[in-house]
């Protein structure tokens, strides 16, 4: 994809344009209404209200055009309101909006499952089931693994994030803001060391995997573990890419002990890393894979896909939900997959990575606070530390992000220590806009 193709994706001018201070008067008025109507427990990143979005921009209610480097947290991978998504959704809304697939099924659900079975890693026979959110997908993957293995223990990893339901909070590593005051949590969850190359020193992926599997064997016993659940690239934990060999060693241990290996690809899936799924970078074939976020162009949909014998181990009626695989969300997913394939968005993700790495490496050379650059494709992050140390600097991450926001660039932070700036641009962003957004981030460091 090049800049010349963008008019077919959106009619919005692909430019950063500030016509008011941020937030503008209409956004400020809406923020007052939000404070009066919405629970204070719902967080917020930028105090502006969106009115339109497409390509690489979000236009707010005051007419400001912002550069989008967040994609709604990796959701609008094909860009907001992509024509393929809009066309299919409009057609489906006109036909029917809901029947519940478990009552009177419809073809869209089946077509999405067929696409997932085709696109996910491995040539084995697969089945899929659809749900509403990433957390729901992970929770159902655990249910499926337990039903198949007749075991209870679930292994997760340091820095991991898997959702906000009770079980997925137990699986998630970080306390604030996800777990504080919400316990007690589900039992039989065991946390293991994660390969974190920036902080592991000289240790290889295979060495860290050996620590983890030894700990599993001694503290749980391989014969008692139902599932190993891991993000091939950790999302909220800081875009941590494990060292080569870590994931294959865990998969080998799972195979040896009859453990279901679950890849949580909710943030890393659907062309985000330059492959359909991040597991593919090391040739790892999961037993089950959970998907959501980028699957449906902004509509709520999630899936669990895996080996047929595992997926079919659950009794009839054990999987489902009223809205799971809603027909409108399925239509959006089919439009998204069409766009990804037709526009070769895996290649586009790699082109975005080249632009981001070049700019961020120049930033690192000028600013020793940038301790690490990591990620794959259009899922890149920088970890900020106090110069000359490995000490996290979350305050700097917050200041840089707020400075970028004030100049009309949407950025996100993450990481166990809150010191990581993550970049998740839509794959439809034009090169000039991506470069300008990164220039604004660099200027925030200079300031």
HELIX and SHEET records of a PDB file:
HELIX    1   1 UNK A    3  UNK A    8  5                                   6    
HELIX    2   2 UNK A   25  UNK A   37  1                                  13    
HELIX    3   3 UNK A   71  UNK A   74  1                                   4    
HELIX    4   4 UNK A   83  UNK A   95  1                                  13    
HELIX    5   5 UNK A  107  UNK A  119  1                                  13    
HELIX    6   6 UNK A  134  UNK A  149  1                                  16    
HELIX    7   7 UNK A  166  UNK A  171  1                                   6    
HELIX    8   8 UNK A  197  UNK A  200  1                                   4    
HELIX    9   9 UNK A  205  UNK A  219  1                                  15    
HELIX   10  10 UNK A  222  UNK A  224  5                                   3    
HELIX   11  11 UNK A  246  UNK A  257  1                                  12    
HELIX   12  12 UNK A  278  UNK A  282  5                                   5    
HELIX   13  13 UNK A  293  UNK A  296  5                                   4    
HELIX   14  14 UNK A  308  UNK A  311  1                                   4    
HELIX   15  15 UNK A  327  UNK A  342  1                                  16    
HELIX   16  16 UNK A  345  UNK A  366  1                                  22    
HELIX   17  17 UNK A  394  UNK A  406  1                                  13    
HELIX   18  18 UNK A  431  UNK A  446  1                                  16    
SHEET    1   A 4 UNK A  50  UNK A  54  0                                        
SHEET    2   A 4 UNK A  57  UNK A  60 -1                                        
SHEET    3   A 4 UNK A  65  UNK A  68 -1                                        
SHEET    4   A 4 UNK A 409  UNK A 410  1                                        
SHEET    1   B 7 UNK A 126  UNK A 131  0                                        
SHEET    2   B 7 UNK A 302  UNK A 307 -1                                        
SHEET    3   B 7 UNK A 288  UNK A 291 -1                                        
SHEET    4   B 7 UNK A 260  UNK A 264  1                                        
SHEET    5   B 7 UNK A 225  UNK A 230  1                                        
SHEET    6   B 7 UNK A 153  UNK A 157  1                                        
SHEET    7   B 7 UNK A 189  UNK A 192  1                                        
SHEET    1   C 4 UNK A 370  UNK A 376  0                                        
SHEET    2   C 4 UNK A 379  UNK A 384 -1                                        
SHEET    3   C 4 UNK A 420  UNK A 423 -1                                        
SHEET    4   C 4 UNK A 412  UNK A 414 -1                                        
END                                                                             
